[in-house]
Amino acid sequence: MELQDVKWNGQAREKILLDADRALQEAVREAASSLSDAGKDEVYKFLYEKLKPQFVDFQPGPDLTQYAEAVAGGEFSAAEARAEG
């Protein structure tokens, strides 16, 4: 067996991805409810600081910018963010 053959099975991969999505959703929900008047950069910083400790070798991509812009642009209302939590 080669080391490159060592991988998570499909079920484990799906759970890892779902957990990562939930972490992102919770961070966006929290940002929407607590940073409703903040600018994109402040929201981005919040999301980055919230998510970084939860992942090994965290490298934010365009998704984080997209959600920071959405929160800053009021696309998630605070009431909606609280209701979903």
Buried (B, 14 or more C-beta within 10 A) or exposed (E): EEEEEEEEEEEEEEEEEEEEEEBBEBBBBBBBBBBBEBEBEBBBBBBBEBBEEEEEEEEBEEEBBEBBBBBBEEEBEBEEBEEEE
